[in-house]
Structure formats: C-alpha cells, structure tokens
Amino acid sequence: MALTLSKLFMRTISQNPNENQTGISLWTLEDIEKAQAKQKEQALLMEQQQQGDDIDDEYGDGGIDDDMLVDLDM
C-alpha cells in the first residue's frame, strides 16, 4: 500500500501544472515534432547508407554469392 501511494505521489509531483511552461522534462509539441522529424531524417540517411553498402558488397561478376557457399555441402 505504501509503495502504491508513493508511486502516485511521485507521479503527481512530477507533473507540471502549466502545460505551456517548458522545463527539463517537459517538451512542447513543437519540440516533439522537431525531434521526430530529425529521427526520421536520420533513419532515412541510415537506410540509404545501408542500401549503398549492400550494393558495394556485390561484385557483379556473376559468381557464387556467400549464401550459396554457406549452403554448400562438402
């Protein structure tokens, strides 16, 4: 019971009464949208970079790829 009450108390005091006031732990809607846009941009860049790395891994000489060699029984 005491643990439940202490959790409720901590959650209550951690809430900011003024929604528009920014602090260390409270972001405005604009801050969240900017952070999400930045994360999406970074994810796209990483995906493009990964696709570029995949193309570089292929030699294009028509030889046997690594997956075929792994599945080969000797």
Distance bins in CASP14 RR format, pairs under 12 A and 6 or more apart:
PFRMAT RR
TARGET T0000
AUTHOR 0000-0000-0000
RMODE 2
METHOD distances of the structure
MODEL  1
1 7 0 0 0 0 0 1 0 0 0 0 0
1 8 0 0 0 0 0 1 0 0 0 0 0
2 8 0 0 0 0 0 1 0 0 0 0 0
2 9 0 0 0 0 0 1 0 0 0 0 0
3 9 0 0 0 0 0 1 0 0 0 0 0
3 10 0 0 0 0 0 1 0 0 0 0 0
4 10 0 0 0 0 0 1 0 0 0 0 0
4 11 0 0 0 0 0 1 0 0 0 0 0
5 11 0 0 0 0 0 1 0 0 0 0 0
5 12 0 0 0 0 0 1 0 0 0 0 0
6 12 0 0 0 0 0 1 0 0 0 0 0
6 13 0 0 0 0 0 1 0 0 0 0 0
7 13 0 0 0 0 0 1 0 0 0 0 0
7 14 0 0 0 0 0 1 0 0 0 0 0
8 14 0 0 0 0 0 1 0 0 0 0 0
8 15 0 0 0 0 0 1 0 0 0 0 0
9 15 0 0 0 0 0 1 0 0 0 0 0
13 25 0 0 0 0 0 1 0 0 0 0 0
14 23 0 0 0 0 0 1 0 0 0 0 0
14 24 0 0 0 0 0 1 0 0 0 0 0
14 25 1 0 0 1 0 0 0 0 0 0 0
14 26 0 0 0 0 1 0 0 0 0 0 0
15 21 0 0 0 0 0 1 0 0 0 0 0
15 25 0 0 0 0 1 0 0 0 0 0 0
15 26 0 0 0 0 1 0 0 0 0 0 0
16 22 0 0 0 0 1 0 0 0 0 0 0
16 23 1 0 0 1 0 0 0 0 0 0 0
16 24 0 0 0 0 0 1 0 0 0 0 0
16 25 0 0 0 0 1 0 0 0 0 0 0
16 26 1 0 1 0 0 0 0 0 0 0 0
16 27 0 0 0 0 0 1 0 0 0 0 0
16 28 0 0 0 0 0 1 0 0 0 0 0
17 26 0 0 0 0 0 1 0 0 0 0 0
18 26 0 0 0 0 1 0 0 0 0 0 0
18 28 0 0 0 0 0 1 0 0 0 0 0
19 26 0 0 0 0 1 0 0 0 0 0 0
19 27 0 0 0 0 0 1 0 0 0 0 0
19 28 0 0 0 0 1 0 0 0 0 0 0
19 29 0 0 0 0 1 0 0 0 0 0 0
20 26 0 0 0 0 1 0 0 0 0 0 0
20 27 0 0 0 0 0 1 0 0 0 0 0
20 28 1 0 0 1 0 0 0 0 0 0 0
20 29 0 0 0 0 0 1 0 0 0 0 0
20 30 0 0 0 0 0 1 0 0 0 0 0
20 31 0 0 0 0 0 1 0 0 0 0 0
21 27 0 0 0 0 0 1 0 0 0 0 0
21 28 0 0 0 0 1 0 0 0 0 0 0
22 28 1 0 1 0 0 0 0 0 0 0 0
22 29 0 0 0 0 0 1 0 0 0 0 0
22 30 0 0 0 0 1 0 0 0 0 0 0
22 31 1 0 0 1 0 0 0 0 0 0 0
22 32 0 0 0 0 0 1 0 0 0 0 0
23 31 0 0 0 0 0 1 0 0 0 0 0
25 31 0 0 0 0 0 1 0 0 0 0 0
26 32 0 0 0 0 0 1 0 0 0 0 0
27 33 0 0 0 0 1 0 0 0 0 0 0
27 34 0 0 0 0 1 0 0 0 0 0 0
27 35 1 0 0 1 0 0 0 0 0 0 0
27 36 0 0 0 0 0 1 0 0 0 0 0
28 34 0 0 0 0 1 0 0 0 0 0 0
28 35 0 0 0 0 0 1 0 0 0 0 0
29 35 0 0 0 0 0 1 0 0 0 0 0
29 36 0 0 0 0 0 1 0 0 0 0 0
30 36 0 0 0 0 0 1 0 0 0 0 0
30 37 0 0 0 0 0 1 0 0 0 0 0
31 37 0 0 0 0 0 1 0 0 0 0 0
31 38 0 0 0 0 0 1 0 0 0 0 0
32 38 0 0 0 0 0 1 0 0 0 0 0
32 39 0 0 0 0 0 1 0 0 0 0 0
33 39 0 0 0 0 0 1 0 0 0 0 0
33 40 0 0 0 0 0 1 0 0 0 0 0
34 40 0 0 0 0 0 1 0 0 0 0 0
34 41 0 0 0 0 0 1 0 0 0 0 0
35 41 0 0 0 0 0 1 0 0 0 0 0
35 42 0 0 0 0 0 1 0 0 0 0 0
36 42 0 0 0 0 0 1 0 0 0 0 0
36 43 0 0 0 0 0 1 0 0 0 0 0
37 43 0 0 0 0 0 1 0 0 0 0 0
37 44 0 0 0 0 0 1 0 0 0 0 0
38 44 0 0 0 0 0 1 0 0 0 0 0
38 45 0 0 0 0 0 1 0 0 0 0 0
39 45 0 0 0 0 0 1 0 0 0 0 0
39 46 0 0 0 0 0 1 0 0 0 0 0
40 46 0 0 0 0 0 1 0 0 0 0 0
40 47 0 0 0 0 0 1 0 0 0 0 0
41 47 0 0 0 0 0 1 0 0 0 0 0
41 48 0 0 0 0 0 1 0 0 0 0 0
42 48 0 0 0 0 0 1 0 0 0 0 0
42 49 0 0 0 0 0 1 0 0 0 0 0
43 49 0 0 0 0 0 1 0 0 0 0 0
43 50 0 0 0 0 0 1 0 0 0 0 0
44 50 0 0 0 0 0 1 0 0 0 0 0
44 51 0 0 0 0 0 1 0 0 0 0 0
45 51 0 0 0 0 0 1 0 0 0 0 0
45 52 0 0 0 0 0 1 0 0 0 0 0
46 52 0 0 0 0 0 1 0 0 0 0 0
46 53 0 0 0 0 0 1 0 0 0 0 0
47 53 0 0 0 0 0 1 0 0 0 0 0
47 54 0 0 0 0 0 1 0 0 0 0 0
48 54 0 0 0 0 0 1 0 0 0 0 0
48 55 0 0 0 0 0 1 0 0 0 0 0
49 55 0 0 0 0 0 1 0 0 0 0 0
49 56 0 0 0 0 0 1 0 0 0 0 0
50 56 0 0 0 0 0 1 0 0 0 0 0
50 57 0 0 0 0 0 1 0 0 0 0 0
51 57 0 0 0 0 0 1 0 0 0 0 0
51 58 0 0 0 0 0 1 0 0 0 0 0
52 58 0 0 0 0 0 1 0 0 0 0 0
54 65 0 0 0 0 0 1 0 0 0 0 0
57 65 0 0 0 0 1 0 0 0 0 0 0
57 66 0 0 0 0 1 0 0 0 0 0 0
57 67 0 0 0 0 0 1 0 0 0 0 0
58 65 1 0 0 1 0 0 0 0 0 0 0
58 66 0 0 0 0 0 1 0 0 0 0 0
58 67 0 0 0 0 0 1 0 0 0 0 0
59 65 0 0 0 0 1 0 0 0 0 0 0
59 66 0 0 0 0 0 1 0 0 0 0 0
62 68 0 0 0 0 0 1 0 0 0 0 0
63 69 0 0 0 0 0 1 0 0 0 0 0
64 70 0 0 0 0 0 1 0 0 0 0 0
64 71 0 0 0 0 0 1 0 0 0 0 0
64 72 0 0 0 0 1 0 0 0 0 0 0
65 71 0 0 0 0 0 1 0 0 0 0 0
65 72 0 0 0 0 0 1 0 0 0 0 0
66 72 0 0 0 0 0 1 0 0 0 0 0
END
